[in-house]
Amino acid sequence: MTNDPLLIAGLVACLAVLVILLMGINSFRKGGAEGAKRSNKLMQWRLGAQLLAIILLLAFVYFRRQSGG
């Protein structure tokens, strides 16, 4: 199971979501107009990364069930 490339890609995408989230929070914490603009852009990227992570993990579950294991 840990050798499945779809699972690994899903977990990497989840890690990317976490990194983007932390960068966005840090940017928001700094404040100012530029910080708010950057934070907003990072949160948009986070949503896209979350969508990708969910799709990858759902695909992993789907194909895992299809193979019977």
PyMOL commands that set and color helices and strands:
alter all, ss='L'
color gray80, all
select helices_A, chain A and resi 5-30+32-66
alter helices_A, ss='H'
color red, helices_A
deselect
rebuild
show_as cartoon
